[in-house]
Amino acid sequence: MTVETFKQIGERLREERTRIAYSQIAFSDACEINRGTLSNWEKGDQTPSAAALGVMATLGVDVLYVVTGQRANASESTLAPAERDLLQAWRNSTSEGRTALEAVAKLAFSSEEKEK
């Protein structure tokens, strides 16, 4: 692999860690690695092992995206914990609850669009 490939993997790893809302410290703890190792991965100085990628997948990291740049098909395994919680809330909700969740989602999305 080239240096550029390592850097791209590191950038995508940082992007995924941020997407699932983990700080470097929390993510390195969850992966049972030291923060320096994570920093080296994110800088592209090194790449994570298959075992580390397996742990990351359980946290909601889209490992296919990190390694190849191609997004995996959306499934529960690629959702961040907060996204899984929202999905569970939707599934377990009454019709009134679903209507409320939809209204909040639309409000959040419209606010985000106005900021752009």
N, C-alpha and C positions, 0 to 999 in steps of 0.2 A: 504494500500500500504506500501511497505517496504522502508526503507531509501535508499536502492540501486535503487529501481524504481524511486524515486524522483531524485536521482543523474543522472540516465540515461535520464530522461525527461529533466533535466537542461542542460545536455551536448548536447542533440539533439536540444534543443531550441537555444543554443549558435551557434551551427553549422548552423542552418537555418538562424538565424539573420545575420551571416557572409556571408552565401551564397547569400542572397538578398542584401548584401552590405549596411547594416545599422550599424552605431555605436551604442553603448549602449544608448547614449543620444538621438540620433535621433529616435531609436526604442521605447524607453520609452515615448518620446513625442508623437510619432504616435499612441501608444497604450493608451495614456492618463493615464500613471502611473508614479510613481517616479522611479528614477534610482535605489534606494535601493531595491524596490520591484523586479525589473528586475534582479538585482544582486542576490537576494535571490532565485529567480526562477532558474537562471542559475547555482547556486551553489547546487541546489537540497534541499534547506532548506524549500521551499514551492513550490507549483505548481500553474500555472495560472488557473483562473476561465474559465468557458465555454464562458462567455462574452469576456474576453480578448483573448481567442483562436479565437473567431469569428472575432475580429478586426485583429488579426495576419493573418488570412486567406486572408483578403482583401489586405494585403501587399505582398502576395506571399508566405507566410510560408506554408509549407506542414504540416498541423496540424495533419493529421493521422500519419505521421512519428514522429513528436514530441511526441505524446501520446503513440504510440504503437511500433515504430521502423520499421514499414512497410511503404514503399513509396506508395503514392497514384498514381493512373494511371496519367500519364502526361496529363495535360490539361492546358488551359490558366489560370485557377484559381490557379494553383500551380507555375506559373512562376513569377519570380521576375520582377519588373517594367522594368529593362533594357532588360530582356529577351523578355518581351512583346513588347517593342519598336523595337527590332530586328525582331521579327515575323511580326509586322505591316509593317516594312520597306520592308521585303521580299514580303509580300502580295501585297503591293501597288507599287512595283517596276516594271520597264520594264524588258524585258529579259536581257538587258545589265546590268541593276542594279543588277539583281539576280546573274548573272555571276560574277560581281565584289564582291558581298557579299560572294559568295562561295569561291572565290579566297582568300579573306581576312580571312575567317574562316579556310581554309586549311593552310594558312600561320601561323595563330595563333596556330593551333593545332600542326603543325609540330615543331614549336619553343618550345612549351610546352613539347613535347615528347623528344626533344634533351636535355632539362634541366634535365630530370629524369635519 
